[in-house]
Amino acid sequence: MSSSDHNHDHDHDHDHDHPHAAIVEGRPGYYDIMERAFEELMIEKKFFTANDIRHQIELLDSRNPALGAKVVAKAWSDPDFRARLLDDGRAACEEFGITFYDDTDLIVLENTPSVHNLIVCTLCSCYPRPVLGLPPDWYKLKPYRARAVYEPRKVLAEFGTNIPDNVEVRVSDSTAIQRFLVLPMRPAGTDGFNEEQLAALVTRDAMIGVIQVPTPLGGLSDD
């Protein structure tokens, strides 16, 4: 389900520091109006209730990249858990206490000294929401969705991630039923870190694959 420096077949349906255009709240757009109309129609037809919608929103709001960071830290610290995570990402996350509210599979892709993984969804914004929460705005934009496929090294460089020519870049395209999570390489200088300290190093963007986890400055603290 992945390819080197380009996209594989597609059968569907956190933060980095460089600046983006400011998001300005204005009048509702076409899709906002259609979303509201659809919601009201479904409630009127009794397919679901307003409370069902509220519960789902609260569920989504409870998910954030800190969950994925804890999974990564556990995998770095526990070789047996790492093996189970790479074998069946969803089952390992459920074992870790993360529930899935949909029927998607989770494939965890491991970065190595010879392979760097990058995640994209070329058709929309499929994303491992149970583990990372909502995707960042740039992940949903057409330029990222297209360019990540045909010029991934340039896209990575724009995030400040320069991948050597001897390292393979694999781009994996998420689908409606199959999502991906990157297991970044554990940075040097963290041998004495516990899982909480390791998790604090892991960002959303590292688990999408647009950045690497940097070596912590100053090494292990005395705290």
C-alpha positions as CSV (number, residue, x, y, z in Angstrom):
1,M,0.0,0.0,0.0
2,S,2.9,2.3,-0.3
3,S,5.4,3.3,-3.0
4,S,8.8,5.0,-3.3
5,D,8.6,8.7,-4.0
6,H,5.1,8.4,-5.6
7,N,1.6,7.2,-4.8
8,H,0.2,3.7,-4.8
9,D,-3.3,2.8,-6.0
10,H,-6.2,4.5,-4.2
11,D,-9.6,2.8,-3.7
12,H,-11.7,5.3,-1.8
13,D,-14.2,7.1,-1.2
14,H,0.6,18.8,15.9
15,D,2.0,21.3,14.5
16,H,4.8,22.6,12.4
17,D,6.2,26.1,12.8
18,H,6.3,27.5,9.3
19,P,3.5,30.1,8.7
20,H,0.2,29.8,6.9
21,A,-2.4,32.3,5.8
22,A,-4.5,33.4,8.7
23,I,-7.9,31.7,9.0
24,V,-10.6,34.4,9.0
25,E,-14.2,33.6,10.1
26,G,-16.7,35.0,7.7
27,R,-20.1,34.3,6.2
28,P,-21.0,30.6,6.0
29,G,-19.8,29.0,2.7
30,Y,-21.7,26.6,0.4
31,Y,-20.5,23.5,2.2
32,D,-21.3,25.0,5.6
33,I,-24.9,25.7,4.5
34,M,-25.2,22.2,2.9
35,E,-23.8,20.5,6.0
36,R,-26.3,22.3,8.3
37,A,-29.2,21.6,5.9
38,F,-28.3,17.9,5.8
39,E,-28.0,17.7,9.6
40,E,-31.4,19.3,10.1
41,L,-32.9,16.9,7.5
42,M,-31.5,13.8,9.1
43,I,-32.8,14.9,12.5
44,E,-36.2,15.6,11.0
45,K,-36.3,12.2,9.4
46,K,-35.2,10.7,12.8
47,F,-32.0,9.0,11.4
48,F,-30.3,10.5,14.5
49,T,-30.8,13.1,17.1
50,A,-29.1,16.3,18.1
51,N,-27.8,14.5,21.1
52,D,-26.2,11.9,18.8
53,I,-24.4,14.7,17.0
54,R,-23.3,16.3,20.2
55,H,-21.9,13.0,21.5
56,Q,-20.0,12.4,18.3
57,I,-18.5,15.9,18.4
58,E,-17.5,15.4,22.1
59,L,-15.9,12.1,21.1
60,L,-13.9,13.7,18.3
61,D,-12.8,16.5,20.6
62,S,-11.5,14.0,23.1
63,R,-9.0,12.7,20.5
64,N,-5.7,14.6,20.0
65,P,-2.1,13.9,19.0
66,A,-1.1,13.2,22.6
67,L,-2.8,9.8,22.3
68,G,-0.6,8.9,19.3
69,A,2.5,10.3,21.0
70,K,1.9,7.9,24.0
71,V,1.6,5.0,21.5
72,V,4.9,6.0,19.9
73,A,6.6,6.3,23.2
74,K,5.3,2.9,24.3
75,A,6.6,1.4,21.0
76,W,10.1,3.0,21.6
77,S,10.2,1.6,25.1
78,D,8.6,-1.8,24.7
79,P,9.9,-4.1,21.8
80,D,7.0,-6.5,22.2
81,F,4.4,-3.7,22.0
82,R,6.3,-2.3,19.0
83,A,6.1,-5.7,17.2
84,R,2.3,-5.9,17.9
85,L,1.8,-2.3,16.8
86,L,3.5,-2.9,13.4
87,D,1.6,-6.2,13.0
88,D,-1.8,-4.8,13.7
89,G,-2.0,-1.1,14.6
90,R,-5.6,-1.0,15.5
91,A,-5.4,-4.0,17.9
92,A,-2.3,-2.7,19.6
93,C,-3.9,0.7,20.1
94,E,-7.1,-0.9,21.5
95,E,-4.8,-2.9,23.8
96,F,-3.3,0.4,24.9
97,G,-6.8,1.7,25.8
98,I,-7.6,3.7,22.6
99,T,-11.1,2.9,21.3
100,F,-12.0,3.1,17.6
101,Y,-15.4,4.6,16.8
102,D,-15.4,3.5,13.2
103,D,-14.5,0.4,11.1
104,T,-11.1,1.6,9.8
105,D,-7.9,-0.3,9.9
106,L,-4.7,1.3,11.2
107,I,-1.4,0.4,9.5
108,V,1.7,1.7,11.4
109,L,4.7,2.5,9.2
110,E,8.1,2.5,10.8
111,N,10.7,5.0,9.8
112,T,14.2,3.5,9.6
113,P,17.7,4.9,8.6
114,S,16.9,3.7,5.0
115,V,13.2,4.5,4.7
116,H,11.1,7.6,5.5
117,N,7.3,7.4,5.4
118,L,4.9,10.2,4.5
119,I,1.1,10.0,4.8
120,V,-1.4,11.7,2.5
121,C,-5.0,11.3,1.4
122,T,-5.2,12.2,-2.3
123,L,-9.0,12.3,-2.7
124,C,-10.1,14.0,0.6
125,S,-8.8,13.9,4.1
126,C,-8.9,10.4,5.5
127,Y,-6.8,10.4,8.6
128,P,-6.2,8.3,11.8
129,R,-8.6,10.4,13.8
130,P,-9.1,7.9,16.7
131,V,-5.4,8.3,17.4
132,L,-4.6,11.8,16.3
133,G,-7.9,13.7,16.4
134,L,-8.8,16.1,13.5
135,P,-6.3,16.6,10.7
136,P,-4.5,19.9,10.3
137,D,-5.9,22.3,7.6
138,W,-2.9,21.9,5.4
139,Y,-3.4,18.1,5.2
140,K,-6.8,18.7,3.6
141,L,-5.5,21.2,1.0
142,K,-5.3,20.1,-2.6
143,P,-1.6,21.3,-3.1
144,Y,-0.4,19.0,-0.3
145,R,-2.6,16.1,-1.4
146,A,-1.2,16.4,-4.9
147,R,2.4,17.4,-4.4
148,A,3.0,14.9,-1.6
149,V,2.6,12.3,-4.3
150,Y,4.7,13.6,-7.2
151,E,7.3,15.7,-5.3
152,P,7.4,14.4,-1.7
153,R,11.0,15.5,-1.1
154,K,10.2,19.1,-2.0
155,V,7.2,19.0,0.2
156,L,9.2,17.6,3.1
157,A,11.9,20.2,2.5
158,E,9.2,22.9,3.0
159,F,8.6,21.5,6.4
160,G,12.3,21.7,7.1
161,T,12.8,18.0,6.6
162,N,15.6,17.2,4.2
163,I,15.8,13.5,3.4
164,P,19.2,12.2,2.0
165,D,19.2,10.8,-1.5
166,N,20.1,7.4,-0.2
167,V,17.0,7.2,2.0
168,E,13.8,6.0,0.3
169,V,10.7,8.1,0.6
170,R,7.5,6.1,0.7
171,V,4.2,7.9,0.3
172,S,1.1,6.0,1.6
173,D,-2.3,7.1,0.5
174,S,-5.1,6.7,3.1
175,T,-8.5,5.4,2.2
176,A,-12.0,5.3,3.7
177,I,-11.2,2.0,5.4
178,Q,-7.5,2.1,5.8
179,R,-5.5,4.7,7.7
180,F,-1.8,5.1,8.4
181,L,0.3,6.3,11.3
182,V,4.1,6.9,11.1
183,L,6.3,5.4,13.9
184,P,9.2,7.9,13.8
185,M,12.7,6.9,14.6
186,R,13.6,7.4,18.3
187,P,16.0,10.3,18.5
188,A,19.5,9.9,19.9
189,G,20.2,11.1,23.4
190,T,17.0,9.6,24.9
191,D,18.3,6.3,26.4
192,G,17.4,7.5,29.9
193,F,14.0,8.9,29.1
194,N,10.8,7.4,30.5
195,E,7.7,7.0,28.4
196,E,6.2,10.3,29.5
197,Q,9.4,12.2,28.6
198,L,9.5,10.4,25.2
199,A,5.9,11.2,24.4
200,A,6.6,14.9,25.1
201,L,9.0,14.8,22.1
202,V,6.5,13.4,19.6
203,T,4.4,15.8,17.6
204,R,1.5,15.3,15.3
205,D,3.6,16.2,12.2
206,A,6.1,13.5,13.1
207,M,3.3,10.9,13.1
208,I,2.2,12.1,9.7
209,G,5.7,11.9,8.5
210,V,6.4,15.6,7.4
211,I,9.0,16.0,10.1
212,Q,11.4,13.9,12.2
213,V,11.6,13.8,15.9
214,P,14.7,16.0,16.8
215,T,17.3,15.1,19.3
216,P,16.4,16.9,22.5
217,L,18.6,19.8,23.5
218,G,20.6,19.2,26.7
219,G,19.7,15.5,26.9
220,L,17.9,14.1,30.0
221,S,17.0,16.6,32.6
222,D,17.5,16.2,36.3
223,D,13.8,16.4,37.1
